[in-house]
Amino acid sequence: MHDLHIHLGGAVPSSVLWEILCDNGLRTEYVDFATFHDSLTARADDVKSLDDFLGRYFQVTEEIQSSPSAASVSAYQVVAKAYRRAQVSALELRFNPQKRMRHGLHTMDAIILAVMQGLERASLHYGVATGIILSLGRDLSLESNWQIIDAAIKWRSRGPLNGANGVVGIDMAGPESRSLELSKPWMSEVSAMMEKAREAGLKITYHVGESEATGPDGMLRVLEEIHPDRIGHGIELRNAVGKTRDALVTLLRENAVCMELCPTVNLVTRVIPDYACIARFVRDLADNEIPYCINTDNPYLIHTNLQREYEIVGNELGNDASLLLDLGMEHAIRHSFIKA
């Protein structure tokens, strides 16, 4: 199985983060491991929104991972755990290097290299093909995002080394509440960033339509102006109607844009009411010949793994489960950014 949408900030076991925290002598409010572990367990009855989820959990994990040694250990553990828990054979790990520099104490190059080295060790040890996707941030300045683009180009894929592929793509992530995709000046600048990355040979994925804040209109703007290879989540397609829905379905199908589905995190962040919603969405995508794949997003914050995500969706799909899940696996392989 391939996990194409997994965040470094939410994919490292709390035990590993606790050891990094203690070894580095970081000052925090957590008095013991039990308190720390509980604070990094995201529950649907406690999380208020997508913004709440991103702000409450990622700020903690990103700060702990903000050193070359911590970033390398974290990257290694993501792959090791994914393989041991779900026999994942390929994994594209995404993270924002700007948010792991500890306020300028470390360089972005040092963080990227450390993650790359962690993935190279993991690929060698477990035989898992890996690639890095660098995430831009809606909550960062345009200048900071341009710096990430330049870093991604500098560190772009150098070809597989024991299955590790280096930087293979660019992502846009972060809080959707400001609806920046509906801002023409902002989108114009981001479009230029993405085009520069594409010209350098990098692939593009984009978090959009994860909540109603960007919604179908934001998805349409991204598809028309960014021309991504994949869409992160895109669950708001289910709420599109009329000409907007027709345009979205046409663009997704004709450009073979793969939808990265992450069932459990959408439930935890209150984006969907239940898992049946994801099953209906999968059927809709399949009926309209739109590629899709199933992923974990933040497996250790929400206590899941890739095998469990497939089982969740399969249980809701019923008789068609085998056919539709196999189709999702085929799409994941076909739309991976990792070189064969």
C-alpha positions in Angstrom: 0.0 0.0 0.0 1.0 3.6 -0.7 0.5 6.5 1.8 0.6 9.7 -0.3 -0.7 12.1 2.3 1.0 11.9 5.7 2.4 14.8 7.8 5.6 14.6 9.8 4.0 16.7 12.5 1.2 14.1 13.1 2.9 10.8 12.2 5.5 10.3 15.0 4.6 8.3 18.1 4.2 10.4 21.2 6.8 8.1 22.9 9.4 9.1 20.3 8.5 12.8 20.7 8.7 12.5 24.5 12.2 11.0 24.2 13.3 13.8 21.9 11.8 16.4 24.2 13.6 15.0 27.3 16.9 14.4 25.5 17.0 18.0 24.3 16.0 19.4 27.7 13.1 21.4 26.2 10.9 23.3 28.7 7.2 22.5 28.4 4.1 22.4 30.4 4.1 18.6 30.4 5.1 17.0 33.7 5.2 13.4 32.6 4.7 11.1 29.6 1.1 10.3 30.5 0.1 13.9 30.4 2.1 14.5 27.2 0.6 11.5 25.4 -3.0 12.5 26.4 -2.4 16.0 25.1 -1.3 14.6 21.7 -4.4 12.4 21.3 -6.9 14.2 19.0 -10.5 13.2 19.8 -13.6 14.1 17.8 -15.5 15.2 20.9 -12.7 17.6 21.9 -11.5 19.1 18.6 -13.7 22.1 17.6 -12.6 22.6 14.0 -9.8 22.2 11.5 -8.1 25.4 12.6 -8.3 24.2 16.3 -6.7 20.9 15.3 -3.9 22.5 13.4 -3.2 25.1 16.0 -3.4 22.9 19.1 -1.4 19.9 18.0 1.0 20.9 15.2 2.6 23.8 17.1 3.7 21.3 19.8 5.0 18.6 17.5 6.7 21.0 15.1 8.6 22.7 18.0 9.8 19.3 19.3 11.0 18.3 15.8 12.9 21.6 15.4 16.4 20.4 15.2 18.3 18.3 12.6 18.7 15.4 15.0 15.0 15.5 16.0 13.9 15.8 12.4 16.0 12.8 11.3 14.7 10.6 14.1 11.1 11.6 13.5 11.3 10.9 9.7 12.8 7.5 10.3 10.1 6.6 12.9 7.3 7.6 10.5 8.4 5.0 8.0 9.3 2.3 10.5 6.0 2.5 12.2 4.0 2.7 8.9 5.7 -0.5 7.7 5.4 -2.4 10.9 1.8 -1.4 11.5 0.4 -1.6 7.9 3.1 -3.0 5.6 3.2 0.3 3.7 5.5 -0.1 0.7 5.7 3.6 -0.4 5.3 6.8 1.6 5.5 10.4 0.7 6.2 12.5 3.8 5.2 16.1 3.8 6.4 18.8 6.2 7.1 22.6 6.4 10.8 23.2 6.9 10.3 26.8 7.9 8.4 25.7 11.0 11.3 23.5 12.2 14.1 26.0 12.3 13.5 27.0 16.0 13.2 30.7 15.2 16.3 30.8 13.1 18.6 28.7 15.3 18.8 26.1 12.5 18.9 26.5 8.8 16.3 25.2 6.4 18.9 23.2 4.5 20.0 21.4 7.7 16.4 20.4 8.5 15.7 19.1 5.0 18.9 17.2 4.8 18.2 15.6 8.2 14.7 14.4 7.1 16.3 13.1 3.9 18.9 11.2 5.9 16.2 9.7 8.2 14.2 8.5 5.2 17.3 7.1 3.5 18.0 5.0 6.6 14.4 3.9 6.8 14.2 3.0 3.2 17.4 0.9 3.5 16.1 -0.9 6.7 12.5 -1.5 5.7 12.5 -1.5 1.9 9.9 1.3 1.8 10.1 3.7 -1.1 10.1 7.3 0.2 9.8 10.8 -1.0 9.6 14.3 0.5 6.9 16.8 -0.2 7.7 20.3 1.2 4.6 22.1 2.4 4.1 25.8 1.9 1.9 27.6 4.6 -1.1 29.7 4.2 -0.1 31.1 7.6 3.4 32.1 6.4 4.4 35.2 4.5 4.8 35.0 0.7 8.5 35.6 1.2 8.8 32.6 3.5 6.9 30.4 1.0 9.2 31.5 -1.8 12.2 30.4 0.3 10.6 27.0 0.6 10.1 26.8 -3.2 13.8 27.7 -3.7 14.8 25.0 -1.1 12.7 22.4 -2.8 14.3 23.1 -6.1 17.7 22.9 -4.5 17.0 19.6 -2.9 14.7 18.1 -5.6 14.9 14.4 -6.3 18.3 13.1 -7.0 17.0 9.7 -8.0 16.4 6.7 -5.8 19.0 5.8 -3.2 18.0 2.5 -1.6 14.4 3.6 -2.3 14.7 7.1 -1.0 13.9 9.8 -3.5 14.6 13.2 -1.9 12.3 16.1 -2.5 9.6 15.1 -5.1 6.9 17.6 -4.7 5.3 20.8 -3.3 2.2 21.2 -1.1 0.1 24.0 0.1 -1.3 23.5 3.6 -2.4 25.3 6.8 -5.6 26.9 8.1 -8.3 27.4 5.5 -10.3 29.9 7.5 -9.0 33.0 5.8 -10.2 31.7 2.4 -7.0 32.9 0.7 -7.8 30.9 -2.4 -10.5 33.4 -3.1 -8.0 36.3 -3.1 -6.7 37.1 -6.6 -3.4 38.7 -5.6 -2.5 35.9 -3.2 -3.4 33.2 -5.7 -1.4 35.0 -8.4 1.7 34.8 -6.3 1.1 31.2 -5.3 0.5 30.2 -8.9 3.9 31.7 -9.8 5.5 29.7 -7.0 4.0 26.5 -8.1 4.9 27.1 -11.7 8.5 27.6 -10.8 8.5 24.3 -8.9 6.8 22.5 -11.8 9.4 23.8 -14.3 12.1 22.4 -12.0 10.5 18.9 -12.3 8.6 18.9 -9.0 5.0 17.6 -8.7 2.2 19.6 -7.1 -0.4 18.7 -4.5 -2.6 21.2 -2.7 -4.8 21.1 0.5 -8.1 22.6 -0.5 -11.8 21.9 0.0 -10.9 20.3 3.3 -13.5 22.5 5.0 -16.3 24.9 3.9 -13.9 27.9 4.4 -12.4 27.1 0.9 -15.2 24.9 -0.2 -16.1 24.1 -3.9 -15.2 27.7 -5.0 -11.7 27.5 -3.6 -11.2 24.1 -5.2 -12.2 25.5 -8.6 -9.8 28.4 -8.3 -7.0 26.0 -7.4 -7.7 23.7 -10.3 -8.0 26.5 -12.8 -4.9 28.5 -11.6 -2.5 26.0 -10.0 -3.2 22.9 -12.1 -2.2 20.5 -9.3 -1.4 16.8 -9.9 -3.3 15.9 -6.7 -5.7 17.5 -4.3 -5.4 17.1 -0.5 -8.8 16.1 0.8 -11.2 18.0 -1.5 -14.1 16.6 0.5 -16.1 19.8 -0.2 -16.7 18.5 -3.7 -19.7 16.7 -2.2 -21.3 20.1 -1.5 -20.8 21.5 -5.0 -23.9 22.1 -7.1 -24.9 23.3 -10.5 -22.2 24.7 -12.8 -19.6 24.7 -10.1 -19.9 21.0 -9.6 -20.0 20.3 -13.4 -16.8 22.4 -13.8 -15.0 20.6 -10.9 -15.9 17.1 -12.0 -14.8 17.9 -15.6 -11.4 19.4 -14.5 -10.7 16.6 -12.1 -11.6 13.9 -14.5 -10.0 15.3 -17.7 -6.8 16.3 -15.9 -6.7 13.1 -13.9 -6.2 15.0 -10.6 -6.0 12.4 -7.8 -8.0 13.1 -4.6 -6.1 12.3 -1.5 -8.8 11.0 1.0 -8.1 10.9 4.7 -11.2 9.5 6.4 -10.4 9.6 10.1 -8.9 13.0 10.3 -11.9 14.5 8.5 -14.1 13.0 11.2 -11.9 14.2 14.0 -11.9 17.8 12.6 -15.7 17.7 12.2 -15.4 18.2 8.4 -17.6 15.1 7.9 -20.4 13.8 10.2 -19.6 10.1 9.8 -17.6 7.5 7.8 -20.6 6.8 5.6 -20.0 10.2 4.1 -16.6 9.1 2.9 -18.0 5.9 1.4 -20.6 7.9 -0.6 -17.8 10.2 -1.7 -15.7 7.3 -2.9 -18.6 6.0 -4.9 -19.2 9.4 -6.4 -15.6 9.8 -7.5 -15.5 6.3 -9.0 -18.8 6.9 -10.9 -17.3 10.1 -12.3 -13.9 8.5 -13.2 -12.0 10.8 -10.8 -8.9 9.2 -9.3 -8.7 8.8 -5.5 -6.5 7.2 -2.9 -6.8 6.6 0.8 -4.2 7.9 3.3 -3.6 8.5 7.0 -2.8 12.2 7.2 -1.8 12.3 10.9 -1.8 8.7 12.1 -0.4 9.1 15.6 -2.5 12.2 16.5 -5.7 10.3 15.6 -4.4 6.8 16.4 -4.8 5.1 13.1 -2.7 3.4 10.3 -3.2 2.9 6.6 -4.6 -0.6 7.0 -7.2 0.7 9.4 -8.2 3.5 7.1 -8.8 1.0 4.3 -10.9 -1.2 6.7 -13.0 1.8 7.8 -13.9 2.7 4.2 -14.3 -0.9 3.3 -16.8 -1.6 6.1 -18.9 1.3 4.8 -18.7 0.3 1.2 -20.2 -3.1 1.7 -20.4 -5.4 -1.3 -18.4 -3.0 -3.6 -15.5 -2.7 -1.1 -13.0 -4.9 -2.8 -13.5 -3.4 -6.2 -13.4 0.3 -5.0 -10.5 -0.2 -2.6 -8.4 -2.0 -5.2 -9.1 0.9 -7.6 -7.9 3.3 -4.9 -4.7 1.4 -4.5 -4.1 1.4 -8.3 -4.7 5.2 -8.3 -2.2 5.6 -5.5 0.5 3.8 -7.4 -0.2 5.6 -10.7 -0.3 9.1 -9.1 2.6 8.7 -6.7 5.4 11.4 -7.1 8.0 8.8 -6.3 10.0 7.6 -9.3 9.8 3.9 -10.1 
